[in-house]
């Protein structure tokens, strides 16, 4: 790049023409994706190119390394892509957790292209999404598994990581205890601590259904006939239907011969089968991020010729689901001096979460709730417990949850009122801190490198 820049600035007649051609070829946007399975190196190159071409709305970072040293790359999209902004909810999509379940890789690359194209074309839906939301897209959590995968529809190799471990069985489990994590799982846990994620989906294959928590329970055997109900069950059912009914056919519920039928194309995870150590329950219980598992194809490795149709079947649902991050209420909690406070407990009457929802380092809280009246109880050491009842409207249509700040009053006496304590299954050290500082500091070097590309591009404009 520096050699090409020198040619350009010096006006070298011999090298000018060929150098400019090469420079332009490196800087031309590559948003037109072929419908095929791109290998890990191609995905990395594509994400680097999109980030370099669109520094105002994208930011590329890695959350760690796989067993073989490959990077799980994440592309953040939004009008403030590099850092969290107060009041702007964080959303994420994760794909390819099982290396041989590959459709999600293709869908998320296409989604990136569609979001950027829509924004550049000034299309209202994209402008509204990127102005109101910070969207994180991780196309492959298990790049090692993909390298080892074959194209078998149901039982093929590549599901596990390079150590032969299922990445969706190693997360801390409130029902079954802590367990040893793989590098990929440790990376996700660190990621959840660095950002205040509000809503998420994990893209899988091998069935056609939107599955929601809980995946596990503290009683029963492997196969159950009753669900394991989460405190926010009504919200989870709404979210699952938001995807299944915006999908071309998932809501029919009987699309795969070897799974289902699923009423409305959704299922409680535990009611389908018991899963210990899953990422979905971990997100919800410990990171206060509501996550679904989206099974998006009967075949784990669909034929390439099917990919354009599969994208069109999922496109509307993928976008509609992101919009649901604007359900409910959001705001900040302020102490008696008017300062936003971290770790204030924000509870909703009738929803006893294993880990009470707490404010992040900016004093923010986000609660996904359906329209209705809700009583909130807010507590923080040295302050009176605050109880307020709010009437919550439907936010997604306006791309914003209801905003409401809680202002606490100090206790006059020296006696400090105790804060609501989490249940024994809740480990506060695993709760998110928010703000994205870990990801930003770890990948400062990458940002500098991409900035150089941006400077070169500006010289050509």
C-alpha positions as CSV (number, residue, x, y, z in Angstrom):
1,X,0.0,0.0,0.0
2,X,2.8,2.5,0.9
3,X,4.6,1.8,-2.5
4,X,1.3,2.4,-4.4
5,X,0.8,5.6,-2.4
6,X,4.3,6.8,-3.3
7,X,3.7,6.2,-7.0
8,X,0.5,8.1,-6.8
9,X,1.9,11.1,-4.9
10,X,5.1,11.3,-6.9
11,X,3.3,11.0,-10.2
12,X,5.7,8.4,-11.5
13,X,4.8,8.0,-15.2
14,X,6.1,4.4,-15.5
15,X,4.3,3.1,-12.4
16,X,1.3,5.4,-12.2
17,X,-1.2,3.6,-14.5
18,X,-0.6,0.1,-13.3
19,X,-0.4,1.2,-9.7
20,X,-3.7,3.0,-9.8
21,X,-5.4,0.1,-11.4
22,X,-4.2,-2.2,-8.6
23,X,-5.0,0.3,-5.9
24,X,-8.5,0.7,-7.2
25,X,-9.0,-3.0,-7.5
26,X,-8.2,-3.3,-3.8
27,X,-10.5,-0.5,-2.8
28,X,-13.6,-1.3,-4.9
29,X,-16.5,-2.4,-2.7
30,X,-17.1,-6.2,-2.9
31,X,-20.7,-6.3,-1.9
32,X,-21.8,-8.6,-4.7
33,X,-21.5,-12.1,-3.2
34,X,-21.7,-15.3,-5.1
35,X,-24.1,-17.9,-3.6
36,X,-21.6,-20.5,-2.6
37,X,-19.8,-21.7,0.5
38,X,-16.8,-19.3,1.1
39,X,-13.9,-20.8,3.0
40,X,-12.7,-19.1,6.2
41,X,-10.0,-17.2,4.5
42,X,-12.5,-15.8,1.9
43,X,-14.8,-14.7,4.7
44,X,-12.0,-12.9,6.5
45,X,-11.0,-11.1,3.3
46,X,-14.6,-10.2,2.6
47,X,-15.1,-8.7,6.1
48,X,-11.9,-6.8,5.9
49,X,-12.9,-5.4,2.5
50,X,-16.4,-4.4,3.7
51,X,-15.0,-2.7,6.8
52,X,-12.4,-0.8,4.8
53,X,-14.9,0.4,2.3
54,X,-17.5,1.4,4.9
55,X,-15.6,2.8,7.9
56,X,-18.5,5.1,8.8
57,X,-21.0,2.3,9.5
58,X,-18.8,-0.9,10.1
59,X,-16.2,-2.0,12.5
60,X,-14.3,-5.3,12.3
61,X,-12.9,-7.1,15.4
62,X,-12.1,-10.6,16.6
63,X,-13.3,-12.1,19.9
64,X,-10.4,-14.5,20.2
65,X,-8.9,-17.6,18.6
66,X,-9.9,-21.1,17.8
67,X,-7.9,-24.2,18.7
68,X,-6.1,-23.9,15.4
69,X,-5.5,-20.2,15.8
70,X,-8.2,-19.0,13.5
71,X,-10.0,-15.7,14.2
72,X,-13.8,-15.6,15.0
73,X,-14.4,-12.3,13.2
74,X,-17.3,-10.0,14.1
75,X,-18.5,-7.2,11.9
76,X,-20.4,-4.4,13.9
77,X,-22.8,-2.3,11.8
78,X,-24.4,1.0,12.9
79,X,-23.9,4.7,12.6
80,X,-21.6,4.5,15.7
81,X,-20.0,1.1,14.9
82,X,-16.8,1.3,17.1
83,X,-18.3,1.7,20.5
84,X,-21.5,1.5,22.5
85,X,-23.7,4.6,22.6
86,X,-26.1,5.1,25.6
87,X,-29.6,4.3,24.6
88,X,-28.6,2.2,21.5
89,X,-29.3,-1.5,22.0
90,X,-26.7,-4.1,21.1
91,X,-27.8,-7.0,18.9
92,X,-25.9,-10.0,17.6
93,X,-26.2,-12.9,15.2
94,X,-23.9,-16.0,15.6
95,X,-23.6,-18.8,13.0
96,X,-21.7,-22.0,12.3
97,X,-21.3,-23.0,16.0
98,X,-21.4,-26.5,14.7
99,X,-18.9,-26.6,11.8
100,X,-21.1,-28.8,9.5
101,X,-24.2,-26.6,9.9
102,X,-23.3,-24.1,7.3
103,X,-26.3,-22.2,6.0
104,X,-25.9,-19.5,8.6
105,X,-22.5,-18.5,7.2
106,X,-24.1,-17.8,3.9
107,X,-27.1,-16.0,5.3
108,X,-25.0,-13.7,7.5
109,X,-22.7,-12.7,4.7
110,X,-25.7,-11.9,2.6
111,X,-27.3,-9.9,5.5
112,X,-24.1,-7.8,5.8
113,X,-24.2,-7.0,2.1
114,X,-27.9,-6.2,2.2
115,X,-27.6,-3.9,5.2
116,X,-24.7,-1.9,3.7
117,X,-26.4,-1.8,0.2
118,X,-29.7,-0.5,1.8
119,X,-27.8,2.2,3.8
120,X,-25.8,3.4,0.8
121,X,-29.0,3.5,-1.3
122,X,-30.8,5.5,1.4
123,X,-33.5,2.9,1.9
124,X,-35.6,3.7,4.9
125,X,-35.5,0.2,6.5
126,X,-31.7,0.2,6.6
127,X,-31.3,3.8,7.7
128,X,-33.7,3.1,10.6
129,X,-32.0,-0.1,11.7
130,X,-28.5,1.3,11.6
131,X,-29.4,4.6,13.2
132,X,-31.2,2.9,16.1
133,X,-29.2,-0.3,16.6
134,X,-25.7,-1.6,16.8
135,X,-25.7,-5.0,15.0
136,X,-22.9,-7.5,15.6
137,X,-22.5,-10.3,13.0
138,X,-20.3,-13.4,13.6
139,X,-20.5,-15.6,10.5
140,X,-18.5,-18.5,12.0
141,X,-17.9,-19.4,15.6
142,X,-16.3,-22.7,14.7
143,X,-14.0,-22.2,11.7
144,X,-11.9,-25.3,12.6
145,X,-15.0,-27.5,12.4
146,X,-16.0,-26.0,9.0
147,X,-12.5,-26.9,7.7
148,X,-13.2,-30.6,8.7
149,X,-16.8,-30.8,7.7
150,X,-18.2,-32.9,4.9
151,X,-21.4,-32.3,3.0
152,X,-23.6,-35.0,4.6
153,X,-27.1,-33.7,5.3
154,X,-27.6,-35.2,8.7
155,X,-24.6,-36.9,10.4
156,X,-21.5,-35.5,8.8
157,X,-18.2,-34.8,10.5
158,X,-17.2,-31.2,11.4
159,X,-19.8,-30.6,14.1
160,X,-17.2,-30.5,16.8
161,X,-14.2,-28.2,17.2
162,X,-10.7,-29.3,16.6
163,X,-10.5,-30.9,20.0
164,X,-13.5,-33.0,19.3
165,X,-15.8,-31.0,21.6
166,X,-19.3,-29.7,21.0
167,X,-19.2,-26.0,21.6
168,X,-22.9,-25.9,22.5
169,X,-22.3,-28.1,25.6
170,X,-19.6,-26.3,27.5
171,X,-21.1,-23.1,28.9
172,X,-21.8,-22.6,32.6
173,X,-25.2,-24.1,33.3
174,X,-27.5,-22.8,36.1
175,X,-29.1,-26.2,36.3
176,X,-26.0,-28.4,36.0
177,X,-23.1,-26.3,37.3
178,X,-19.9,-24.9,35.9
179,X,-17.8,-26.8,33.3
180,X,-14.5,-26.5,31.4
181,X,-14.7,-24.2,28.4
182,X,-13.0,-24.5,25.0
183,X,-11.2,-21.4,23.5
184,X,-14.3,-20.6,21.4
185,X,-16.6,-20.7,24.4
186,X,-14.2,-18.6,26.5
187,X,-14.2,-16.1,23.6
188,X,-18.0,-15.8,23.7
189,X,-18.1,-15.4,27.5
190,X,-15.5,-12.6,27.2
191,X,-17.5,-11.0,24.4
192,X,-20.7,-11.0,26.5
193,X,-18.8,-9.3,29.3
194,X,-17.6,-6.6,27.0
195,X,-20.9,-5.6,25.5
196,X,-24.4,-5.1,26.8
197,X,-26.2,-7.4,24.4
198,X,-30.0,-7.2,24.5
199,X,-31.1,-9.7,21.9
200,X,-29.4,-12.5,20.0
201,X,-29.9,-15.5,17.7
202,X,-27.7,-18.5,17.1
203,X,-28.1,-20.0,13.6
204,X,-28.0,-23.8,13.3
205,X,-29.2,-26.4,10.7
206,X,-30.7,-29.8,10.7
207,X,-34.3,-28.8,11.5
208,X,-36.7,-25.9,10.8
209,X,-37.8,-24.3,14.1
210,X,-37.2,-21.3,16.3
211,X,-36.2,-22.7,19.8
212,X,-36.3,-20.6,23.0
213,X,-35.2,-21.1,26.6
214,X,-34.9,-22.9,28.7
215,X,-32.9,-25.7,27.1
216,X,-32.3,-27.4,30.5
217,X,-34.1,-28.0,33.8
218,X,-33.3,-29.1,37.3
219,X,-35.5,-32.2,37.0
220,X,-36.5,-34.8,34.5
221,X,-34.8,-37.1,32.0
222,X,-33.4,-36.4,28.5
223,X,-36.8,-36.6,26.6
224,X,-39.5,-34.5,28.1
225,X,-43.2,-33.8,27.3
226,X,-43.4,-30.5,29.1
227,X,-41.5,-27.2,28.7
228,X,-39.0,-25.6,31.1
229,X,-40.5,-22.2,31.5
230,X,-38.4,-19.0,31.7
231,X,-39.6,-15.9,33.6
232,X,-39.8,-14.1,30.2
233,X,-41.6,-17.0,28.5
234,X,-44.2,-14.7,26.9
235,X,-41.5,-12.5,25.3
236,X,-39.6,-15.6,24.1
237,X,-42.7,-17.0,22.4
238,X,-43.3,-13.6,20.7
239,X,-39.7,-13.5,19.5
240,X,-39.8,-17.0,18.1
241,X,-43.0,-16.3,16.3
242,X,-41.6,-13.0,15.0
243,X,-39.0,-15.1,13.1
244,X,-41.2,-18.1,12.2
245,X,-44.0,-16.0,10.7
246,X,-41.7,-13.7,8.8
247,X,-40.0,-16.8,7.4
248,X,-41.4,-18.0,4.1
249,X,-42.5,-21.4,5.6
250,X,-41.1,-22.1,9.1
251,X,-44.5,-21.3,10.8
252,X,-46.0,-24.3,9.1
253,X,-44.1,-26.4,11.5
254,X,-43.9,-29.7,9.6
255,X,-41.2,-29.1,7.0
256,X,-38.6,-31.8,8.0
257,X,-39.4,-35.5,8.0
258,X,-37.0,-36.3,10.9
259,X,-38.1,-33.5,13.3
260,X,-41.3,-31.9,14.5
261,X,-44.0,-31.1,14.0
262,X,-43.7,-27.8,15.8
263,X,-46.8,-25.7,16.3
264,X,-46.2,-22.3,14.7
265,X,-42.7,-23.4,13.9
266,X,-41.5,-22.7,17.4
267,X,-40.5,-24.8,20.4
268,X,-39.4,-24.6,24.0
269,X,-35.9,-26.0,23.9
270,X,-36.3,-28.4,26.8
271,X,-39.6,-29.6,25.5
272,X,-37.8,-30.6,22.3
273,X,-34.8,-32.2,24.0
274,X,-32.7,-31.6,27.1
275,X,-29.4,-29.7,26.5
276,X,-26.8,-29.0,29.2
277,X,-24.2,-26.3,28.9
278,X,-25.9,-24.5,26.0
279,X,-25.1,-21.0,24.8
280,X,-28.8,-20.0,24.7
281,X,-29.5,-20.4,28.4
282,X,-26.1,-18.9,29.3
283,X,-26.9,-15.7,27.3
284,X,-30.2,-15.3,29.1
285,X,-29.4,-16.3,32.7
286,X,-25.9,-14.8,33.1
287,X,-25.6,-12.1,30.4
288,X,-29.3,-10.8,30.5
289,X,-29.4,-11.2,26.7
290,X,-32.5,-13.0,25.3
291,X,-31.3,-15.5,22.7
292,X,-33.1,-17.9,20.3
293,X,-31.6,-20.9,18.5
294,X,-32.8,-20.8,14.9
295,X,-32.7,-24.1,13.0
296,X,-32.9,-22.9,9.4
297,X,-32.6,-26.0,7.1
298,X,-33.6,-29.6,7.2
299,X,-30.2,-30.4,5.7
300,X,-27.2,-29.3,7.6
301,X,-25.2,-28.7,4.4
302,X,-27.7,-27.6,1.7
303,X,-26.6,-27.9,-1.9
304,X,-25.2,-24.6,-3.3
305,X,-27.9,-24.4,-5.9
306,X,-30.4,-24.0,-3.1
307,X,-28.7,-21.1,-1.4
308,X,-30.4,-18.2,-3.3
309,X,-33.9,-19.5,-2.5
310,X,-32.9,-20.1,1.2
311,X,-31.7,-16.6,1.4
312,X,-35.0,-15.2,0.1
313,X,-36.9,-17.4,2.6
314,X,-34.9,-16.0,5.5
315,X,-34.2,-12.4,4.5
316,X,-37.4,-10.8,5.8
317,X,-37.2,-12.8,9.1
318,X,-33.6,-12.0,9.8
319,X,-34.4,-8.2,9.4
320,X,-37.7,-8.4,11.4
321,X,-36.0,-10.2,14.3
322,X,-33.3,-7.5,14.6
323,X,-36.1,-5.0,14.9
324,X,-37.5,-6.8,18.0
325,X,-34.5,-5.5,20.0
326,X,-36.7,-2.4,20.5
327,X,-39.3,-4.1,22.5
328,X,-40.1,-2.9,26.1
329,X,-38.3,-0.3,28.1
330,X,-34.8,1.1,28.3
331,X,-33.2,3.9,30.3
332,X,-30.7,4.7,33.0
333,X,-30.7,4.5,36.8
334,X,-29.3,7.6,38.7
335,X,-28.3,7.8,42.3
336,X,-29.1,10.5,44.8
337,X,-26.4,12.8,43.3
338,X,-27.8,12.4,39.8
339,X,-25.0,10.1,38.6
340,X,-25.7,6.9,36.5
341,X,-24.8,3.8,38.6
342,X,-23.6,0.4,37.7
343,X,-25.1,-2.8,39.2
344,X,-28.4,-1.3,40.2
345,X,-30.9,-4.1,40.2
346,X,-33.9,-3.5,37.9
347,X,-36.6,-6.1,38.5
348,X,-40.1,-6.5,37.0
349,X,-42.8,-7.8,39.3
350,X,-43.8,-11.4,38.4
351,X,-40.5,-12.1,36.6
352,X,-38.1,-13.6,39.0
353,X,-34.9,-14.0,36.9
354,X,-32.2,-16.3,38.3
355,X,-29.8,-13.4,37.9
356,X,-31.6,-10.1,38.4
357,X,-31.1,-7.7,35.6
358,X,-28.5,-5.1,36.5
359,X,-27.4,-1.8,35.0
360,X,-24.1,-1.6,33.0
361,X,-21.2,0.7,33.5
362,X,-23.3,3.6,32.0
363,X,-26.1,3.0,34.4
364,X,-28.2,1.5,31.6
365,X,-30.9,-1.2,31.7
366,X,-32.8,-2.8,28.8
367,X,-35.9,-4.9,29.4
368,X,-37.6,-6.6,26.5
369,X,-41.4,-6.7,27.3
370,X,-44.6,-7.0,25.4
371,X,-47.1,-4.1,25.5
372,X,-48.8,-3.8,28.9
373,X,-48.5,-2.4,32.4
374,X,-45.5,-3.5,34.5
375,X,-44.3,-2.7,38.0
376,X,-40.6,-2.1,38.3
377,X,-38.5,-2.3,41.5
378,X,-35.1,-0.7,41.4
379,X,-32.6,-1.1,44.2
380,X,-29.1,0.2,44.9
381,X,-27.0,0.2,48.1
382,X,-27.5,3.4,50.2
383,X,-30.7,4.3,48.5
384,X,-34.4,3.7,49.0
385,X,-36.0,1.0,46.9
386,X,-37.9,2.6,44.1
387,X,-41.2,1.1,42.8
388,X,-42.9,2.5,39.7
389,X,-45.6,1.2,37.4
390,X,-45.1,1.9,33.7
391,X,-47.4,1.5,30.7
392,X,-45.2,0.0,28.0
393,X,-46.1,0.5,24.3
394,X,-44.9,-1.6,21.3
395,X,-41.5,-0.2,20.3
396,X,-40.3,-2.0,17.2
397,X,-42.5,-0.1,14.8
398,X,-40.8,3.1,15.9
399,X,-37.4,1.5,16.2
400,X,-37.2,2.5,19.8
401,X,-38.2,1.0,23.1
402,X,-39.9,3.2,25.6
403,X,-37.3,5.4,27.4
404,X,-37.7,5.8,31.2
405,X,-35.0,6.8,33.7
406,X,-35.2,5.8,37.4
407,X,-34.0,8.5,39.9
408,X,-33.2,7.1,43.3
409,X,-33.2,8.8,46.7
410,X,-30.5,8.4,49.3
411,X,-31.2,6.8,52.7
412,X,-30.8,9.5,55.3
413,X,-29.6,7.3,58.1
414,X,-26.3,5.4,58.2
415,X,-28.1,2.1,57.8
416,X,-27.6,0.8,54.3
417,X,-30.5,-1.1,52.9
418,X,-29.4,-4.4,51.4
419,X,-29.6,-4.9,47.6
420,X,-31.6,-7.7,46.2
421,X,-29.4,-10.8,46.1
422,X,-29.2,-13.2,43.2
423,X,-30.0,-16.8,43.6
424,X,-27.1,-19.3,44.3
425,X,-27.0,-20.3,40.7
426,X,-26.1,-16.7,39.6
427,X,-22.3,-15.9,39.6
428,X,-21.9,-12.1,39.5
429,X,-18.4,-12.4,38.1
430,X,-19.9,-13.6,34.8
431,X,-22.3,-10.6,34.4
432,X,-21.6,-8.2,31.5
433,X,-19.7,-4.9,32.1
434,X,-20.8,-3.3,28.9
435,X,-19.1,-0.7,26.7
436,X,-17.0,-2.9,24.4
437,X,-13.6,-1.9,25.9
438,X,-12.1,-5.4,25.8
439,X,-12.8,-5.8,22.1
440,X,-11.6,-2.3,21.3
441,X,-8.3,-2.5,23.1
442,X,-7.5,-6.0,21.9
443,X,-7.9,-5.0,18.3
444,X,-6.6,-1.5,18.2
445,X,-3.9,-2.6,15.8
446,X,-6.5,-3.9,13.3
447,X,-8.3,-0.6,13.5
448,X,-5.1,1.3,12.7
449,X,-4.5,-1.0,9.7
450,X,-8.0,-0.5,8.3
451,X,-7.6,3.3,8.9
452,X,-4.7,3.3,6.5
453,X,-6.9,1.7,3.8
454,X,-9.5,4.4,4.5
455,X,-6.8,7.2,4.0
456,X,-5.7,5.6,0.7
457,X,-9.3,5.5,-0.4
458,X,-9.9,9.1,0.4
459,X,-6.9,10.1,-1.7
460,X,-8.6,8.4,-4.7
461,X,-11.9,10.3,-4.2
